Amino acid sequence: MRKMWKILFGLFWYIISTQANPILGLFDPKCKIEYDDACPHRDVGFWLFTRDIRENPLKLNASDLHASDFAFKERNLYILLHGYTGDRDYSPNVYVRPALLDTEDAYIISVDYGRLVPYPCYMTAVENLRVVAKCLGQLINNLVEEDLVENDKIHIIGFSLGAQVAGQTANYLKRKLKRITGLDPAKPLFAFASSEYKLDSSDAEFVDVIHTDVAGRGMLASLGHVDFYPNLGTIQPGCDNENPKDPGSCNHDRAPQYYAESVRNPNGFWSYSCRSWLYQMFDLCNDRKKVQRMGHRSLLAAIDVSDSSLSPFLLDPLSLNESVSLFRPRLPLKIILHGYNQNRDLSPNREIRPPLLYHEQVYVISLDYSVYTKHPCYYPWTVYSAAIIAKCLANFIDDLIARDYFARNDIHLIGFSFGAQVAGLTANYVKEKLNRITALDPARPGFMTTNLSEKLDSTDADFIDVIHTDPMFFSYLNPSGHADFYPNLEDFHQPGCPIWPFLRVCNHYRAPAYYAESIYSTEGFWSYNCGNWSYYLTHQCYLYDDIAMEQMGYHLAHSARGSYFLSTNRQPPYAQGQLIQTELNTVDGA
């Protein structure tokens, strides 16, 4: 009930004070309705962005398009529509356009109609949307008819008033679009409008909508095939203290921010289905079996998590003959091993498993031995259990190979912390040498021994790559594999992590985070060879500048050898991309 009163108060405050109040500007002489709807229109601009011209976009003439501007027909085309008082560099462009260009080689058209939607002219702005929609419809029709872009590769993304423009554009198209995304579609003057004037599910084959300000500027009613209400669509986390001069703006603007993050993050904003917003309001969503991913990677149909093909299947090592159908067709197998006080759904599974399944054609087996590693179990008991877990895993791998479910070269072990040491010990028991082990900040406590058979080392597989993110406390400084990577070693902590010793766990968990991003990153964690960590810290890397750089993580070449060093960003995306020689010289002091 308290939540309901908070929402009602927010709605009242919005009506009397928001900048999107339709009453504002009602009698302002500069607020004019545009009656000239001939297209192309002087106040509707179309700006083409690609990776090559992201800083110098090309202004398009819908009546004079050139094939050379759309030379790659297989690319997707995203059309971004801004909101009230906006322009081509206003939300959603400021968030969504960089995310798309960073992750995909696509065409992006940012539509600019700022002079038709100025402050404080909200009422006339709404009337002027038909001009924008008509001219955008002309552009899309011409692009498709001139065979410059495939109709099914066009995706309109509209924010606030821009979402309503997207809906109106459907009235002028000769062919229905594949997808329209509405980011908190504007509510004032649209709440009771007919479908002809606002976004609805008939406007494209798939319409998805994100509602983040239903108590203020955004629509509460469901408009698309799928509608998402993060945080009930009301007060978004971090927006508790609103700008009193522009209430609701923070919540409203979260829709394009969430969408931009969904472009970069393959893990996704997973959501559960509920009959309506009101059912969720009163906690009546009892059946949560259907899930859907909010944002860029939204699915055309919700997933039924009760379907065994999409839920994890518990394998019985003693009855693998009954599991042959699970491993057909033959694909590579990734076996993920968790750390201390973790399980099959925690690190590194939660970071790595989603991008693996989304971006790669692979099978993933997540081991769960949490009964041996659960806090507050005495850590030395966990260390003692490592050999037992490794032996069971080795027998399981041998059985998979013996039954011809997988070849030796198909199998790749990925272990984090304690799990990395288990992967190494598994080598002591398998009949055939393992192909690849990836060790993510392998645990040091309990494994500080000179006996190589009791810890991970480079003899345990044909190729072992190691990522050291906390070599001073939880993990090792000395190399453990064929290729060892030391991100941000010179600072001795990962950017964005606290420097206090008792909070170093953040550094430890960056290893699976970096590896997960490496699966899908277009930039790549490029690293340079420097012999070993002592040469790096004494700035002698110029001695190794003839050795090729390598990409840390999933796509690392198996020929890589030695110790590699790199820097990362403070927050996702962590990868900084290709290094250039001048940067290396500066780092090396040469």
TORSEVO-779346 format. One record per residue (C-alpha): residue number from 1; residue in one letter; x, y, z negated. Coordinates in steps of 0.001 Angstrom, whole numbers, plus 500000, padded with zeros to 6 digits. Each point is the difference from the previous one (the first is absolute). Last residue first. Example, Ala and Ser with C-alpha at 12.3 -4.5 7.8 and 13.67 -1.06 7.14 Angstrom:
SITE   num   residu        u        v        w
SITE     2        S   513670   498940   492860
SITE     1        A   498630   496560   499340
END
This chain:
SITE   num   residu        u        v        w
SITE   590        A   562134   502802   524242
SITE   589        G   498115   500600   496753
SITE   588        D   498161   496746   500444
SITE   587        V   496592   501574   499656
SITE   586        T   500861   502810   502388
SITE   585        N   501525   497605   502518
SITE   584        L   496963   497783   499805
SITE   583        E   497659   502908   500656
SITE   582        T   502058   501034   503019
SITE   581        Q   499791   496415   501268
SITE   580        I   496231   499946   500174
SITE   579        L   497694   497876   497870
SITE   578        Q   496772   498534   501333
SITE   577        G   496950   500131   497757
SITE   576        Q   499368   501547   496603
SITE   575        A   497976   497110   498558
SITE   574        Y   498138   500713   496749
SITE   573        P   496617   500766   501564
SITE   572        P   499045   500142   497253
SITE   571        Q   501564   502043   497173
SITE   570        R   503428   501284   498990
SITE   569        N   501515   499369   503422
SITE   568        T   502774   497495   500530
SITE   567        S   503794   500054   500300
SITE   566        L   502210   497298   501481
SITE   565        F   502849   497599   499339
SITE   564        Y   501057   496649   501406
SITE   563        S   502272   497281   498599
SITE   562        G   501273   497237   502267
SITE   561        R   498690   497879   502857
SITE   560        A   497102   500456   502407
SITE   559        S   499650   497217   502600
SITE   558        H   496556   499061   498718
SITE   557        A   498653   503314   501328
SITE   556        L   497820   501770   497440
SITE   555        H   496339   500343   501004
SITE   554        Y   498551   499314   496543
SITE   553        G   502240   502260   497986
SITE   552        M   502982   502263   500564
SITE   551        Q   500536   500999   503599
SITE   550        E   503638   499760   501049
SITE   549        M   502730   502403   501093
SITE   548        A   502783   498658   502194
SITE   547        I   503520   499643   498628
SITE   546        D   502545   502432   501498
SITE   545        D   499378   502469   497144
SITE   544        Y   501585   497590   497520
SITE   543        L   503062   501949   498850
SITE   542        Y   497882   503155   500083
SITE   541        C   498168   498528   496995
SITE   540        Q   502800   501103   497688
SITE   539        H   497989   502350   497782
SITE   538        T   501141   498645   496597
SITE   537        L   496457   498873   499098
SITE   536        Y   499618   498283   503368
SITE   535        Y   503348   498225   499832
SITE   534        S   499072   498695   496540
SITE   533        W   496599   498816   501237
SITE   532        N   501454   497739   502675
SITE   531        G   501226   500135   503589
SITE   530        C   498082   503137   500947
SITE   529        N   497442   498929   502578
SITE   528        Y   497242   502390   501015
SITE   527        S   496264   499815   499413
SITE   526        W   496848   500603   501997
SITE   525        F   496820   499503   497973
SITE   524        G   497656   500135   502997
SITE   523        E   498080   502831   501630
SITE   522        T   497131   497976   501472
SITE   521        S   499341   498401   496630
SITE   520        Y   497782   496903   500062
SITE   519        I   501976   497282   498247
SITE   518        S   502531   502446   498523
SITE   517        E   497242   501472   497823
SITE   516        A   499613   496708   498139
SITE   515        Y   503767   499732   499508
SITE   514        Y   500215   503502   498552
SITE   513        A   497153   499313   497548
SITE   512        P   501430   496587   499088
SITE   511        A   503334   501654   499056
SITE   510        R   498391   503069   498375
SITE   509        Y   498854   497801   497136
SITE   508        H   503415   499989   498323
SITE   507        N   500357   503776   500221
SITE   506        C   496640   500460   498229
SITE   505        V   501118   497507   497336
SITE   504        R   502650   502560   499088
SITE   503        L   497610   501656   497540
SITE   502        F   501957   499119   496835
SITE   501        P   503170   501408   501586
SITE   500        W   498520   503474   500645
SITE   499        I   500598   501188   503578
SITE   498        P   496355   499858   500978
SITE   497        C   499312   498739   503548
SITE   496        G   499211   502335   502912
SITE   495        P   503328   499389   501680
SITE   494        Q   501417   496575   498991
SITE   493        H   502686   499934   497311
SITE   492        F   503777   499648   499977
SITE   491        D   500293   503326   501893
SITE   490        E   502811   498711   502244
SITE   489        L   498172   496712   500484
SITE   488        N   497036   501563   501834
SITE   487        P   499137   496757   501823
SITE   486        Y   502584   497232   499488
SITE   485        F   499593   497249   502585
SITE   484        D   501783   496656   499943
SITE   483        A   500521   497910   503147
SITE   482        H   501412   496476   499719
SITE   481        G   498706   499697   496470
SITE   480        S   500732   500654   496333
SITE   479        P   501996   503248   500066
SITE   478        N   501204   501475   496694
SITE   477        L   497849   502641   498301
SITE   476        Y   497544   497487   498623
SITE   475        S   496461   500402   498689
SITE   474        F   497863   501204   497080
SITE   473        F   502483   502554   498672
SITE   472        M   502609   501716   502160
SITE   471        P   499145   498425   503354
SITE   470        D   496453   501416   499989
SITE   469        T   498995   500228   503664
SITE   468        H   502148   497207   501472
SITE   467        I   498495   498505   503191
SITE   466        V   501437   496611   500964
SITE   465        D   500157   498174   503318
SITE   464        I   500821   496309   500146
SITE   463        F   500612   498106   503220
SITE   462        D   500766   496321   500566
SITE   461        A   498835   499371   496458
SITE   460        D   501317   499413   496438
SITE   459        T   503678   500582   500796
SITE   458        S   499684   503808   499678
SITE   457        D   499171   499883   496294
SITE   456        L   496981   499797   497707
SITE   455        K   500628   498574   496550
SITE   454        E   500777   496771   498133
SITE   453        S   501759   498180   502853
SITE   452        L   502411   502919   500259
SITE   451        N   501454   499340   496547
SITE   450        T   501659   503310   499075
SITE   449        T   497035   500930   497845
SITE   448        M   497958   503108   499306
SITE   447        F   496619   498452   500844
SITE   446        G   498066   500515   496769
SITE   445        P   499597   503722   500501
SITE   444        R   501055   500816   503611
SITE   443        A   496739   499667   501909
SITE   442        P   500161   500228   503786
SITE   441        D   499130   503481   501357
SITE   440        L   497942   498636   502891
SITE   439        A   501664   496859   501319
SITE   438        T   499119   498968   503546
SITE   437        I   500846   496377   500681
SITE   436        R   500367   498623   503494
SITE   435        N   500473   496610   501700
SITE   434        L   500136   497642   497018
SITE   433        K   502423   497084   500164
SITE   432        E   498350   496643   500518
SITE   431        K   499286   497533   497186
SITE   430        V   498933   502718   497572
SITE   429        Y   501143   499714   496349
SITE   428        N   502881   502399   499350
SITE   427        A   498654   502506   502530
SITE   426        T   496975   500498   497747
SITE   425        L   502373   501669   497532
SITE   424        G   500331   502985   502337
SITE   423        A   496242   500393   500402
SITE   422        V   499581   499758   496231
SITE   421        Q   502558   502810   499652
SITE   420        A   497956   502190   502347
SITE   419        G   496855   499150   498002
SITE   418        F   501620   501364   496817
SITE   417        S   500321   503376   501759
SITE   416        F   497958   499774   503212
SITE   415        G   500121   497041   502360
SITE   414        I   499323   499677   503713
SITE   413        L   500605   496487   501389
SITE   412        H   499896   499552   503797
SITE   411        I   498997   496751   501691
SITE   410        D   499659   499567   503755
SITE   409        N   503667   499050   500480
SITE   408        R   499518   496779   498029
SITE   407        A   497166   498946   502277
SITE   406        F   496433   500174   498769
SITE   405        Y   496965   497735   499755
SITE   404        D   502209   497150   501205
SITE   403        R   498938   497771   497092
SITE   402        A   503644   499754   498892
SITE   401        I   500364   503783   500187
SITE   400        L   497008   500683   497721
SITE   399        D   501149   497207   497643
SITE   398        D   503511   501452   499701
SITE   397        I   498501   503413   499235
SITE   396        F   497821   498554   497195
SITE   395        N   502919   498064   498520
SITE   394        A   502094   503184   500028
SITE   393        L   497206   502001   498326
SITE   392        C   499750   497430   497192
SITE   391        K   503782   500073   499529
SITE   390        A   500072   503810   499942
SITE   389        I   497251   500165   497353
SITE   388        I   501910   497564   497781
SITE   387        A   503284   501868   500561
SITE   386        A   498403   503318   499051
SITE   385        S   498426   498629   496800
SITE   384        Y   503143   500686   497936
SITE   383        V   499849   503647   501078
SITE   382        T   496384   500203   498814
SITE   381        W   500978   498443   496673
SITE   380        P   502775   502616   499743
SITE   379        Y   497278   502686   500440
SITE   378        Y   497984   498973   496920
SITE   377        C   496382   500010   501127
SITE   376        P   498343   503319   499180
SITE   375        H   499428   500376   502967
SITE   374        K   499240   497381   502645
SITE   373        T   502861   498309   501793
SITE   372        Y   499427   496248   499621
SITE   371        V   496180   500054   500374
SITE   370        S   500554   502576   502738
SITE   369        Y   501270   497303   502365
SITE   368        D   497965   501174   502981
SITE   367        L   501523   499573   503440
SITE   366        S   498536   502115   502774
SITE   365        I   499905   498184   503333
SITE   364        V   499735   502221   503074
SITE   363        Y   499382   498745   503529
SITE   362        V   501128   502284   502785
SITE   361        Q   498832   502025   502979
SITE   360        E   501235   503379   498741
SITE   359        H   498512   503460   499493
SITE   358        Y   496977   499402   497771
SITE   357        L   501072   496826   498209
SITE   356        L   503499   501294   499341
SITE   355        P   498712   503481   499115
SITE   354        P   497646   498530   497361
SITE   353        R   502511   497471   498519
SITE   352        I   502845   502427   499319
SITE   351        E   498842   502529   497395
SITE   350        R   497474   497958   498025
SITE   349        N   502119   496887   500323
SITE   348        P   503220   501542   498630
SITE   347        S   498702   500711   497456
SITE   346        L   496540   498922   498821
SITE   345        D   497397   497717   501590
SITE   344        R   501900   496693   499754
SITE   343        N   501158   500748   496452
SITE   342        Q   502218   502398   498037
SITE   341        N   501473   500028   496479
SITE   340        Y   503474   499203   501401
SITE   339        G   500246   500114   503781
SITE   338        H   498020   498684   502948
SITE   337        L   500968   497612   502776
SITE   336        I   498632   500448   503527
SITE   335        I   500233   497208   502584
SITE   334        K   499781   501245   503592
SITE   333        L   499216   497397   502659
SITE   332        P   500488   500568   503734
SITE   331        L   497117   498785   502185
SITE   330        R   498825   496591   501161
SITE   329        P   496387   500113   501148
SITE   328        R   498945   498392   497789
SITE   327        F   501165   500078   496404
SITE   326        L   496655   499825   498216
SITE   325        S   498908   497070   502189
SITE   324        V   502787   497819   498540
SITE   323        S   498812   500504   496423
SITE   322        E   498609   496542   499211
SITE   321        N   503415   498383   500463
SITE   320        L   501280   502508   497441
SITE   319        S   498368   498043   497202
SITE   318        L   502651   499810   497250
SITE   317        P   501155   503593   500522
SITE   316        D   496388   501154   499470
SITE   315        L   499548   503357   501701
SITE   314        L   497629   502575   498551
SITE   313        F   498452   501899   502887
SITE   312        P   500002   503782   499868
SITE   311        S   496812   501674   501202
SITE   310        L   499550   501092   503608
SITE   309        S   499497   496571   501597
SITE   308        S   498182   498891   496847
SITE   307        D   497168   502493   500652
SITE   306        S   498859   501258   496578
SITE   305        V   501849   503215   500791
SITE   304        D   497394   500870   502620
SITE   303        I   501749   502646   502031
SITE   302        A   498019   502987   501200
SITE   301        A   499656   500447   503735
SITE   300        L   501621   502401   502448
SITE   299        L   502989   500253   497678
SITE   298        S   501484   503204   498595
SITE   297        R   503693   500355   500720
SITE   296        H   499900   503787   500239
SITE   295        G   497921   500518   496890
SITE   294        M   498277   497769   497490
SITE   293        R   500595   496230   500104
SITE   292        Q   496892   497906   499442
SITE   291        V   498958   497428   497423
SITE   290        K   497004   497713   499760
SITE   289        K   499805   497781   496905
SITE   288        R   499084   502799   497607
SITE   287        D   496540   498790   498969
SITE   286        N   499166   501757   496724
SITE   285        C   499828   503543   501291
SITE   284        L   497453   501269   497453
SITE   283        D   502328   502384   498148
SITE   282        F   497465   502850   499849
SITE   281        M   501955   502247   502373
SITE   280        Q   500984   496961   502066
SITE   279        Y   496354   499275   500712
SITE   278        L   499453   503683   500784
SITE   277        W   502807   499997   502566
SITE   276        S   498294   497138   501792
SITE   275        R   499911   496253   500522
SITE   274        C   503589   499483   498888
SITE   273        S   503029   498751   501932
SITE   272        Y   503463   499882   498499
SITE   271        S   502941   502201   500918
SITE   270        W   503607   499427   501002
SITE   269        F   501961   503210   500556
SITE   268        G   502781   498412   502042
SITE   267        N   503203   498083   499529
SITE   266        P   501036   501187   503454
SITE   265        N   500844   503491   498709
SITE   264        R   500896   502615   502603
SITE   263        V   496638   500348   501715
SITE   262        S   498098   499455   496741
SITE   261        E   501978   502889   498518
SITE   260        A   498701   502308   502714
SITE   259        Y   496436   498842   499327
SITE   258        Y   500302   500673   496284
SITE   257        Q   501290   503512   500706
SITE   256        P   497270   500588   502584
SITE   255        A   497337   499110   497380
SITE   254        R   501794   501760   497118
SITE   253        D   499238   503396   501518
SITE   252        H   496413   499936   498770
SITE   251        N   500982   499142   496427
SITE   250        C   502555   502842   499910
SITE   249        S   497681   502512   501721
SITE   248        G   497102   499339   497644
SITE   247        P   500111   503407   498365
SITE   246        D   501663   502827   502004
SITE   245        K   500444   503043   497779
SITE   244        P   499998   497894   496826
SITE   243        N   502872   497863   501411
SITE   242        E   499178   496623   498509
SITE   241        N   501459   498429   496877
SITE   240        D   498792   496413   500105
SITE   239        C   501338   499441   503506
SITE   238        G   502862   497684   499017
SITE   237        P   497848   496905   500313
SITE   236        Q   497095   500690   502389
SITE   235        I   496758   501360   498568
SITE   234        T   497034   498736   502015
SITE   233        G   500125   497362   502732
SITE   232        L   499423   497217   497465
SITE   231        N   503755   499948   499363
SITE   230        P   500453   499168   503674
SITE   229        Y   496610   499935   501761
SITE   228        F   500457   498170   503296
SITE   227        D   497365   499727   502712
SITE   226        V   499975   497202   502587
SITE   225        H   497796   499916   503098
SITE   224        G   499687   503727   499594
SITE   223        L   497922   502740   498399
SITE   222        S   499282   498967   496419
SITE   221        A   498429   502902   498121
SITE   220        L   502097   502011   497527
SITE   219        M   501312   502472   502564
SITE   218        G   502951   502195   499083
SITE   217        R   500292   503570   498760
SITE   216        G   499042   499563   496376
SITE   215        A   498799   497052   497942
SITE   214        V   500860   497572   502824
SITE   213        D   503628   501165   500003
SITE   212        T   502186   497034   501019
SITE   211        H   497933   498137   502615
SITE   210        I   501993   498002   502576
SITE   209        V   498076   498998   503132
SITE   208        D   500444   497229   502545
SITE   207        V   498199   499957   503350
SITE   206        F   500485   497028   502309
SITE   205        E   498392   499646   503422
SITE   204        A   499592   503745   500057
SITE   203        D   497347   502686   499397
SITE   202        S   497221   497629   498920
SITE   201        S   501395   499691   496459
SITE   200        D   499375   503655   499178
SITE   199        L   501742   503357   500198
SITE   198        K   497762   503042   500124
SITE   197        Y   497953   502061   502437
SITE   196        E   498254   497331   502062
SITE   195        S   499520   497899   496873
SITE   194        S   497446   502507   498690
SITE   193        A   501023   502515   497341
SITE   192        F   498935   499508   496381
SITE   191        A   503419   500063   498322
SITE   190        F   501601   501892   502881
SITE   189        L   499488   503667   498991
SITE   188        P   502657   499693   497255
SITE   187        K   501297   496368   499997
SITE   186        A   503316   499950   501867
SITE   185        P   501378   496542   500832
SITE   184        D   502492   498714   497394
SITE   183        L   502436   498592   502576
SITE   182        G   497969   498528   502858
SITE   181        T   501759   497413   502135
SITE   180        I   498704   499319   503512
SITE   179        R   500738   496796   501892
SITE   178        K   499522   498174   503317
SITE   177        L   498456   502932   501831
SITE   176        K   496711   499757   501878
SITE   175        R   500252   500789   503689
SITE   174        K   498662   503059   501850
SITE   173        L   500672   502237   497020
SITE   172        Y   498019   503168   499302
SITE   171        N   497787   498930   497087
SITE   170        A   502945   498133   498420
SITE   169        T   501660   503380   499503
SITE   168        Q   497334   500831   497405
SITE   167        G   501293   497293   497671
SITE   166        A   503616   501090   500410
SITE   165        V   498982   503612   499351
SITE   164        Q   498374   498790   496762
SITE   163        A   503336   498470   498955
SITE   162        G   501709   503271   500906
SITE   161        L   497688   501847   497626
SITE   160        S   501632   497988   497182
SITE   159        F   502924   498127   501574
SITE   158        G   499837   498257   503368
SITE   157        I   501990   497057   501337
SITE   156        I   499108   499027   503575
SITE   155        H   501464   496740   501327
SITE   154        I   500573   499427   503719
SITE   153        K   501588   496671   500981
SITE   152        D   496690   498472   501136
SITE   151        N   499568   502728   502633
SITE   150        E   503359   499266   501577
SITE   149        V   502021   503145   500643
SITE   148        L   501181   501630   503230
SITE   147        D   497528   498195   502256
SITE   146        E   498661   503240   501479
SITE   145        E   496525   498988   498806
SITE   144        V   501289   499295   496474
SITE   143        L   501902   503250   499508
SITE   142        N   497211   501962   501712
SITE   141        N   497291   498575   497734
SITE   140        I   502135   500694   496925
SITE   139        L   500617   503633   500983
SITE   138        Q   496339   500643   500855
SITE   137        G   498860   498514   496692
SITE   136        L   502470   502257   498192
SITE   135        C   498486   502978   501808
SITE   134        K   496449   499004   499006
SITE   133        A   500947   499246   496413
SITE   132        V   501799   503327   499556
SITE   131        V   497053   501925   501441
SITE   130        R   497535   498022   497835
SITE   129        L   502067   500913   496926
SITE   128        N   499087   503670   500397
SITE   127        E   496745   499719   498044
SITE   126        V   501847   498573   496990
SITE   125        A   502506   502837   500189
SITE   124        T   497111   502496   500127
SITE   123        M   498839   498762   496593
SITE   122        Y   503506   499788   498555
SITE   121        C   501086   503517   500980
SITE   120        P   502103   501027   496996
SITE   119        Y   502573   498992   501239
SITE   118        P   500625   499046   503627
SITE   117        V   498503   497017   501918
SITE   116        L   499969   500981   503704
SITE   115        R   503416   501659   499883
SITE   114        G   501480   496849   498460
SITE   113        Y   499084   497791   502954
SITE   112        D   503278   498103   500279
SITE   111        V   499888   496316   501029
SITE   110        S   503067   497976   499104
SITE   109        I   500643   497383   502680
SITE   108        I   502245   497124   498977
SITE   107        Y   501587   497536   502411
SITE   106        A   501641   496991   498390
SITE   105        D   503365   498429   499194
SITE   104        E   498994   498913   496519
SITE   103        T   501240   500290   496418
SITE   102        D   501569   503444   499734
SITE   101        L   497667   501548   502578
SITE   100        L   496928   498697   498165
SITE    99        A   501174   501181   496586
SITE    98        P   501050   503388   501375
SITE    97        R   496521   500506   501558
SITE    96        V   498010   498824   496976
SITE    95        Y   501156   502387   497308
SITE    94        V   500328   503483   501555
SITE    93        N   497508   499103   502714
SITE    92        P   497154   499170   497595
SITE    91        S   500200   502791   498832
SITE    90        Y   501314   503120   501709
SITE    89        D   502694   500190   502654
SITE    88        R   497574   499936   502923
SITE    87        D   497728   502557   498310
SITE    86        G   497804   500272   496919
SITE    85        T   497389   502389   498573
SITE    84        Y   497498   497072   499858
SITE    83        G   501462   496624   500876
SITE    82        H   502557   498529   502381
SITE    81        L   499548   497447   502774
SITE    80        L   502755   497534   500899
SITE    79        I   499874   497959   503217
SITE    78        Y   502073   496812   499946
SITE    77        L   501011   498390   503279
SITE    76        N   501461   496498   499942
SITE    75        R   502801   499134   502395
SITE    74        E   499569   497479   502833
SITE    73        K   499624   502768   502588
SITE    72        F   503558   501146   499583
SITE    71        A   500529   502928   502387
SITE    70        F   497400   502232   498400
SITE    69        D   501563   503427   500603
SITE    68        S   501261   498839   503401
SITE    67        A   496425   499223   501043
SITE    66        H   499143   503696   499865
SITE    65        L   496676   501463   498839
SITE    64        D   498496   503082   501628
SITE    63        S   496387   500371   498885
SITE    62        A   500662   499100   496372
SITE    61        N   502905   502443   499903
SITE    60        L   502504   498703   497477
SITE    59        K   502380   501952   497755
SITE    58        L   503232   498039   499523
SITE    57        P   501464   499677   496538
SITE    56        N   503471   501305   499120
SITE    55        E   500975   498537   496603
SITE    54        R   498436   496575   500614
SITE    53        I   501160   500037   503614
SITE    52        D   501937   496727   500271
SITE    51        R   498036   498188   497310
SITE    50        T   496791   501011   501746
SITE    49        F   497661   502958   499510
SITE    48        L   497413   501400   502417
SITE    47        W   498201   503209   499063
SITE    46        F   496385   500543   501101
SITE    45        G   498614   503508   499541
SITE    44        V   496397   501101   499540
SITE    43        D   499588   503776   499762
SITE    42        R   500478   500817   503691
SITE    41        H   497604   497248   501052
SITE    40        P   500630   497382   502671
SITE    39        C   497032   499619   500060
SITE    38        A   497018   502346   500188
SITE    37        D   498191   500332   496656
SITE    36        D   499592   503788   499988
SITE    35        Y   497503   500486   497173
SITE    34        E   502626   500225   497246
SITE    33        I   498169   500911   496796
SITE    32        K   501538   502965   498217
SITE    31        C   501328   500670   496518
SITE    30        K   501952   503260   500295
SITE    29        P   496899   502022   499057
SITE    28        D   499702   498304   496563
SITE    27        F   496332   499456   499191
SITE    26        L   500126   496286   499226
SITE    25        G   503659   500201   499063
SITE    24        L   499540   497918   496877
SITE    23        I   496599   498285   499890
SITE    22        P   501400   496818   501561
SITE    21        N   502235   499437   496955
SITE    20        A   503226   498497   501335
SITE    19        Q   502066   502370   497867
SITE    18        T   498460   498365   496943
SITE    17        S   498465   502069   497215
SITE    16        I   496260   499632   499426
SITE    15        I   499328   496700   501702
SITE    14        Y   503245   498367   498795
SITE    13        W   499281   500864   496379
SITE    12        F   496606   498309   500233
SITE    11        L   501506   496881   501629
SITE    10        G   502729   499818   497368
SITE     9        F   497412   500236   497244
SITE     8        L   498061   497127   501562
SITE     7        I   503193   497873   500269
SITE     6        K   500975   500629   496390
SITE     5        W   496449   499236   498875
SITE     4        M   500166   496635   501816
SITE     3        K   503388   499134   498467
SITE     2        R   498618   500627   496514
SITE     1        M   497101   497676   500801
END
